Amino acid sequence: MKKIIFSILISSLISGFAYAGDDDNNCGKLSVVVTNTTDSTCTLIKSNLRHGYFKYTSSIPMYIPRYTSTTPIYLEQSIFGPELELSYSCGENTILTFTSKQNLCFLSAGDVTGRVLMATNGSSADYQAINGSWFWSQHGSINWRLQ
């Protein structure tokens, strides 16, 4: 009896994995939005997609005018969760470098985190992150505010 129950459980798990395609669950996707609250236009210096790939023909904005937000940058996980490093120059001698990361989604949504790597000349950046949901097939999101 135990062998039968174990076999049913294993076959259910295997068939679930075989059925689950890349686009069946959105929890492996990450939305990144950057809002510029500085008095200057921010100009992209460098971008580095460390893990994952761009989704929905997303592109990284070269310029973020003051007091505006970017359209979402959509990333998708690969072997690891998506991770993107961005570096912007916002005025004279002001550089902001930050990373957005989502842990791998596998039977549960990965945690969404951010980290400021550099903030020069009295500048700063903060973020609000919302974890996705594997159960609800919801992507994660992170909203940055450059100050």
BALOBA-1460 file (C-alpha; in Angstrom, 3 decimals):
// residues 147
<rec num="1" residu="m" x="0.000" y="0.000" z="0.000"/>
<rec num="2" residu="k" x="2.847" y="2.387" z="0.851"/>
<rec num="3" residu="k" x="4.466" y="1.685" z="-2.528"/>
<rec num="4" residu="i" x="1.232" y="2.526" z="-4.347"/>
<rec num="5" residu="i" x="0.784" y="5.832" z="-2.484"/>
<rec num="6" residu="f" x="4.439" y="6.705" z="-3.025"/>
<rec num="7" residu="s" x="4.158" y="5.881" z="-6.749"/>
<rec num="8" residu="i" x="1.060" y="8.057" z="-7.116"/>
<rec num="9" residu="l" x="2.759" y="10.947" z="-5.331"/>
<rec num="10" residu="i" x="5.912" y="10.713" z="-7.458"/>
<rec num="11" residu="s" x="3.983" y="10.407" z="-10.734"/>
<rec num="12" residu="s" x="1.855" y="13.430" z="-9.774"/>
<rec num="13" residu="l" x="4.950" y="15.511" z="-9.099"/>
<rec num="14" residu="i" x="6.651" y="14.410" z="-12.321"/>
<rec num="15" residu="s" x="3.571" y="15.101" z="-14.444"/>
<rec num="16" residu="g" x="3.226" y="18.514" z="-12.797"/>
<rec num="17" residu="f" x="6.818" y="19.392" z="-13.693"/>
<rec num="18" residu="a" x="6.394" y="18.080" z="-17.221"/>
<rec num="19" residu="y" x="3.268" y="20.194" z="-17.692"/>
<rec num="20" residu="a" x="4.727" y="23.398" z="-16.282"/>
<rec num="21" residu="g" x="6.191" y="25.418" z="-19.138"/>
<rec num="22" residu="d" x="8.110" y="28.693" z="-19.060"/>
<rec num="23" residu="d" x="5.019" y="30.832" z="-19.507"/>
<rec num="24" residu="d" x="2.684" y="28.813" z="-17.288"/>
<rec num="25" residu="n" x="3.669" y="30.593" z="-14.091"/>
<rec num="26" residu="n" x="4.731" y="34.229" z="-13.844"/>
<rec num="27" residu="c" x="6.538" y="33.977" z="-10.506"/>
<rec num="28" residu="g" x="9.862" y="33.655" z="-12.357"/>
<rec num="29" residu="k" x="9.456" y="37.135" z="-13.818"/>
<rec num="30" residu="l" x="10.595" y="40.403" z="-12.213"/>
<rec num="31" residu="s" x="9.406" y="43.937" z="-12.972"/>
<rec num="32" residu="v" x="11.889" y="46.779" z="-12.300"/>
<rec num="33" residu="v" x="10.752" y="50.431" z="-12.242"/>
<rec num="34" residu="v" x="13.061" y="53.377" z="-11.516"/>
<rec num="35" residu="t" x="11.762" y="56.778" z="-10.404"/>
<rec num="36" residu="n" x="14.031" y="59.796" z="-10.593"/>
<rec num="37" residu="t" x="13.271" y="62.300" z="-7.797"/>
<rec num="38" residu="t" x="16.510" y="64.240" z="-8.263"/>
<rec num="39" residu="d" x="16.690" y="67.709" z="-9.813"/>
<rec num="40" residu="s" x="18.662" y="66.376" z="-12.800"/>
<rec num="41" residu="t" x="18.126" y="63.976" z="-15.657"/>
<rec num="42" residu="c" x="19.743" y="60.610" z="-14.886"/>
<rec num="43" residu="t" x="21.880" y="59.099" z="-17.641"/>
<rec num="44" residu="l" x="22.698" y="55.403" z="-17.876"/>
<rec num="45" residu="i" x="26.391" y="54.686" z="-17.335"/>
<rec num="46" residu="k" x="26.327" y="50.901" z="-17.212"/>
<rec num="47" residu="s" x="23.934" y="47.981" z="-17.089"/>
<rec num="48" residu="n" x="24.756" y="44.386" z="-16.336"/>
<rec num="49" residu="l" x="22.222" y="41.578" z="-16.554"/>
<rec num="50" residu="r" x="23.911" y="39.092" z="-14.227"/>
<rec num="51" residu="h" x="21.257" y="36.369" z="-14.367"/>
<rec num="52" residu="g" x="18.152" y="35.773" z="-16.420"/>
<rec num="53" residu="y" x="17.118" y="37.532" z="-19.589"/>
<rec num="54" residu="f" x="14.904" y="40.368" z="-20.774"/>
<rec num="55" residu="k" x="11.228" y="39.596" z="-21.306"/>
<rec num="56" residu="y" x="8.613" y="41.272" z="-23.525"/>
<rec num="57" residu="t" x="11.207" y="43.228" z="-25.512"/>
<rec num="58" residu="s" x="12.087" y="45.269" z="-22.444"/>
<rec num="59" residu="s" x="14.918" y="47.726" z="-22.677"/>
<rec num="60" residu="i" x="16.847" y="49.781" z="-20.175"/>
<rec num="61" residu="p" x="16.196" y="53.519" z="-20.484"/>
<rec num="62" residu="m" x="19.242" y="55.592" z="-21.388"/>
<rec num="63" residu="y" x="17.747" y="58.689" z="-19.748"/>
<rec num="64" residu="i" x="15.311" y="59.206" z="-16.890"/>
<rec num="65" residu="p" x="14.102" y="62.808" z="-16.832"/>
<rec num="66" residu="r" x="13.711" y="64.402" z="-13.405"/>
<rec num="67" residu="y" x="10.487" y="63.606" z="-11.539"/>
<rec num="68" residu="t" x="9.538" y="60.754" z="-13.882"/>
<rec num="69" residu="s" x="9.408" y="56.963" z="-13.729"/>
<rec num="70" residu="t" x="10.559" y="54.431" z="-16.283"/>
<rec num="71" residu="t" x="8.283" y="51.939" z="-17.939"/>
<rec num="72" residu="p" x="8.736" y="48.522" z="-16.322"/>
<rec num="73" residu="i" x="11.797" y="46.513" z="-17.267"/>
<rec num="74" residu="y" x="10.693" y="42.870" z="-17.325"/>
<rec num="75" residu="l" x="13.199" y="40.146" z="-16.539"/>
<rec num="76" residu="e" x="12.796" y="36.376" z="-16.590"/>
<rec num="77" residu="q" x="14.695" y="33.786" z="-14.613"/>
<rec num="78" residu="s" x="16.991" y="31.231" z="-16.179"/>
<rec num="79" residu="i" x="18.988" y="28.743" z="-14.092"/>
<rec num="80" residu="f" x="19.073" y="31.405" z="-11.368"/>
<rec num="81" residu="g" x="16.576" y="34.099" z="-10.502"/>
<rec num="82" residu="p" x="16.916" y="37.351" z="-12.482"/>
<rec num="83" residu="e" x="19.458" y="39.927" z="-11.328"/>
<rec num="84" residu="l" x="20.138" y="43.315" z="-12.916"/>
<rec num="85" residu="e" x="22.737" y="45.943" z="-11.993"/>
<rec num="86" residu="l" x="22.158" y="49.528" z="-13.136"/>
<rec num="87" residu="s" x="24.402" y="52.571" z="-12.787"/>
<rec num="88" residu="y" x="23.123" y="56.115" z="-13.461"/>
<rec num="89" residu="s" x="24.726" y="59.535" z="-13.360"/>
<rec num="90" residu="c" x="22.274" y="62.092" z="-11.961"/>
<rec num="91" residu="g" x="23.916" y="65.512" z="-12.083"/>
<rec num="92" residu="e" x="27.481" y="66.602" z="-11.431"/>
<rec num="93" residu="n" x="29.620" y="63.969" z="-9.720"/>
<rec num="94" residu="t" x="26.549" y="61.993" z="-8.677"/>
<rec num="95" residu="i" x="26.526" y="58.288" z="-9.440"/>
<rec num="96" residu="l" x="23.962" y="55.752" z="-8.235"/>
<rec num="97" residu="t" x="24.611" y="52.051" z="-8.734"/>
<rec num="98" residu="f" x="22.106" y="49.453" z="-7.542"/>
<rec num="99" residu="t" x="21.058" y="45.856" z="-8.104"/>
<rec num="100" residu="s" x="17.619" y="44.291" z="-8.340"/>
<rec num="101" residu="k" x="17.353" y="40.570" z="-7.674"/>
<rec num="102" residu="q" x="14.730" y="37.882" z="-7.366"/>
<rec num="103" residu="n" x="15.578" y="34.433" z="-6.076"/>
<rec num="104" residu="l" x="14.660" y="31.443" z="-8.212"/>
<rec num="105" residu="c" x="10.975" y="30.570" z="-8.403"/>
<rec num="106" residu="f" x="10.566" y="26.852" z="-7.927"/>
<rec num="107" residu="l" x="7.327" y="25.725" z="-6.241"/>
<rec num="108" residu="s" x="7.370" y="29.034" z="-4.356"/>
<rec num="109" residu="a" x="8.095" y="32.606" z="-5.350"/>
<rec num="110" residu="g" x="11.618" y="33.903" z="-4.892"/>
<rec num="111" residu="d" x="12.283" y="36.806" z="-2.553"/>
<rec num="112" residu="v" x="12.792" y="40.168" z="-4.253"/>
<rec num="113" residu="t" x="15.654" y="42.274" z="-2.905"/>
<rec num="114" residu="g" x="17.668" y="45.313" z="-3.854"/>
<rec num="115" residu="r" x="21.021" y="46.691" z="-2.872"/>
<rec num="116" residu="v" x="22.662" y="50.069" z="-3.316"/>
<rec num="117" residu="l" x="26.259" y="49.505" z="-4.391"/>
<rec num="118" residu="m" x="27.305" y="53.154" z="-4.744"/>
<rec num="119" residu="a" x="25.753" y="56.536" z="-3.989"/>
<rec num="120" residu="t" x="28.102" y="59.501" z="-4.389"/>
<rec num="121" residu="n" x="27.890" y="63.197" z="-3.597"/>
<rec num="122" residu="g" x="25.084" y="62.945" z="-1.024"/>
<rec num="123" residu="s" x="22.750" y="61.001" z="-3.308"/>
<rec num="124" residu="s" x="20.755" y="57.978" z="-2.194"/>
<rec num="125" residu="a" x="18.382" y="55.335" z="-3.460"/>
<rec num="126" residu="d" x="15.749" y="53.203" z="-1.804"/>
<rec num="127" residu="y" x="13.247" y="50.647" z="-3.021"/>
<rec num="128" residu="q" x="10.001" y="48.877" z="-2.322"/>
<rec num="129" residu="a" x="9.839" y="45.216" z="-3.237"/>
<rec num="130" residu="i" x="6.859" y="42.940" z="-3.644"/>
<rec num="131" residu="n" x="7.441" y="39.207" z="-3.822"/>
<rec num="132" residu="g" x="5.628" y="37.325" z="-6.507"/>
<rec num="133" residu="s" x="3.379" y="34.348" z="-5.902"/>
<rec num="134" residu="w" x="3.815" y="30.886" z="-7.309"/>
<rec num="135" residu="f" x="0.285" y="29.970" z="-6.206"/>
<rec num="136" residu="w" x="-1.311" y="33.018" z="-7.877"/>
<rec num="137" residu="s" x="1.158" y="33.061" z="-10.817"/>
<rec num="138" residu="q" x="2.131" y="36.643" z="-9.955"/>
<rec num="139" residu="h" x="5.470" y="38.202" z="-10.924"/>
<rec num="140" residu="g" x="7.688" y="39.990" z="-8.400"/>
<rec num="141" residu="s" x="8.344" y="43.711" z="-8.616"/>
<rec num="142" residu="i" x="10.813" y="46.253" z="-7.321"/>
<rec num="143" residu="n" x="10.342" y="50.015" z="-7.491"/>
<rec num="144" residu="w" x="13.451" y="52.166" z="-7.049"/>
<rec num="145" residu="r" x="13.507" y="55.810" z="-6.047"/>
<rec num="146" residu="l" x="16.656" y="57.763" z="-6.872"/>
<rec num="147" residu="q" x="17.226" y="60.797" z="-4.628"/>
